[in-house]
Amino acid sequence: MLIKERSEVLATPLTTTVPREYVHRAALSEVFLTGWHRNGPDSFTVTAQWPRSHCFYSSEHGLYDPLMLCETARQTFPLLAHAAYDMPFGYQLSWRDLRYEVDPSGLHIKGTPAEVELRVSCSDIRYLRSLPASIRMHIELVRDGVPFAVVETEFGCHSPEVYRRLRAGRGDAAGMFLGAPMPTAPLPPGLAGRGRDQDVVLSPSGELGRWRLRVDTAHPVLFDHPVDHVPGMVMLESVRQAAHALHPSRGAVLPLSMDVRFNRYVEFDSPCWIEAEALPGESAPGRHRLRVNALQGEASAFSAVAEMAVVSAF
């Protein structure tokens, strides 16, 4: 009987994550993708699982954090670049733009972790010596057979030689990471929509609608491994926190959509300023829009328009 039971267990399909190296993460706990298969020459299905609770992508309001969706899409870039398009390990990816929109009805947390399917179409693929140099992805996210979010994004793929030229001497991840300044003082967590100081990415500036980007390279999620610049996910988090800080009286809000441009790398060694302004009118009851710009050295490093929704409306 014991042998039979053991054989039945072994015959049951097992779920694992994809190798962490394929999604450029160090911690296994931060890998959300569980598998992939090819549907056509440039069409794929990627599967993911979202935990019901996460130390950073908070689910305290009974809804998954839309930025967990963004991180899931971000992990899809290196996975498919490596596994489907033969990009060698050691190549670097750079985000160019990101647009997403999510229906909050697909974010409700249920009794088991969410099984998410990503239907991916790749286009505008530019090759250099038979390897991808840039890829655009259209991603439809599906849960329980129902589409609930769309992501459109483009990223570049850079060989070590190209990346060294692109970074002009700043491409030493270990050196830049270890040499990063100590983080500045955080905004009070409540103003940023956070519960802990360590999760706050904004510091006070003394000016309304303007904050200094707070970079804490010891953060275990935002800085999962050494990098030579501030990661894109930190910049997306700055948009969410700026929306909270701009109108803290509105209470908890969710970023239901963003339209983002990554204009240049955000460096560790000079201040980056986050400026936000509310855009007029409501796109729907309980929803409002804002524009956020990140300035470093008088140049725009990042810009976004986001739609925020008050959580109490759901």
Secondary structure by P-SEA (a helix, b strand, c coil): caaaaaaaaaacbbbbcccccccccccccccccccccccccccccccccccccccccccccccccaaaaaaaaaaaaaaaacccccccccbbbbbcccccccccccccccccccbbbbbbbbcccccccccccbbbbbbbbbccccccbbbbbbbbbbcaaaaaaaaccccaaaaaaaaccccccccccccccccccccccbbbcccccccccccccccccccccccccccaaaaaaaaaaaaaaacccccccccccccccccbbbbccbbbbbbbbbbccccccccccbbbbbbccccccccbbbbbbccccc
